[in-house]
Amino acid sequence: MNLFSNIPTNYFLQIVFSNLKQEKSLKIIKSNKLLQKRLNIGLNTYKRFYNQIEIEIIPILTKEKNEFIHIPDEYESNCHIYFNDNNKEIKRKYFTKEDKVIKIKIILDEEIKSLKGLFSYIDCIEKISFNKFNRKDINNMEEMFAGCKALKEINFNKFITDNVTNMNYMFYKCESLKELNINKFNINNVTNMFFMFSECSSLKEINLTTFDTDNIICKQGMFDGCSNELKRKIAKTYKNILH
């Protein structure tokens, strides 16, 4: 998706910006009001491009029709999906064996404030990477990956949780996850972690170095159904979490 598509612009400037990455273009435009005027772009016009969340998933074929994301109908226009080809937007939330999908790029616009159940109980995702996450207004991640039984890897390198309050069941029954690094999570505003990692039966390594759960109101059953080995490791390294 191009920032300048469907926006009236100066042809010469459009050619210039077409050779720049969108992120670089946005930084230039944001600091130059004259340029915004010439491009006929106001801050509100391109704000949603600057604040998008970009997610890449690696899917696997599990059935004839494979749903890979849950987006409420009212937000469908704020979700942009690309199958392998970044220049071709796909207007559906499933793929079939005819699609020959290698990876899927998902872009969520600023209107979406909650990621509750975004990938919940979807059995065709093997890997999820957050390639861009410039949003600090996301408030709910409840059941975000719950029941993703085939999920083996999640890359949280670019992930913001500053204003999230609810992480209940976030990784519930992610049975194929063996490692989980969430040391960049900011949980200062989180109050609910009920069964957050419950039934992650294969989980052996988890990085919780930034976790201080003293202020969490609801954290019962966080590691129910996990291995005793993992619980012993957590009890030894992160003493305040299991108590």
SULWOMO-V239880 format. One line per field, one symbol per residue. ss: DSSP state (a for helix, b for strand, c for the rest). burial: 1 if it has 24 or more other ideal C-beta (glycine too) atoms within 12 Angstrom, else 0. A space follows every 10 residues. Layout:
ss=???
burial=???
This chain:
ss=cccccccccc aaaaaaaacc caaaaaaaaa ccaaaaaacc ccaaaaaaaa ccbbbbbbbc ccccbbbccc ccaaaaaabb bbbcccccbb cccbbbaaac cccbbbbbcc cccbcccccc ccccbbbbbb bbbccccccb cccccccccc ccbbbccccc cccccbcccc ccccccccbb bccccccccc cbcccccccc ccccbbbccc ccaaaccbcc cccccccaaa aaaaaaaccc ccc
burial=1011000010 0010001000 0100110110 0000010010 1000010111 1111111111 0000011111 1000000011 1110000001 0011100010 1011111110 0101111111 1111111111 0111100111 1111111111 1111110011 1001111111 1111111001 0100101011 0111111111 1110010100 1010010010 0110110001 1001000100 110
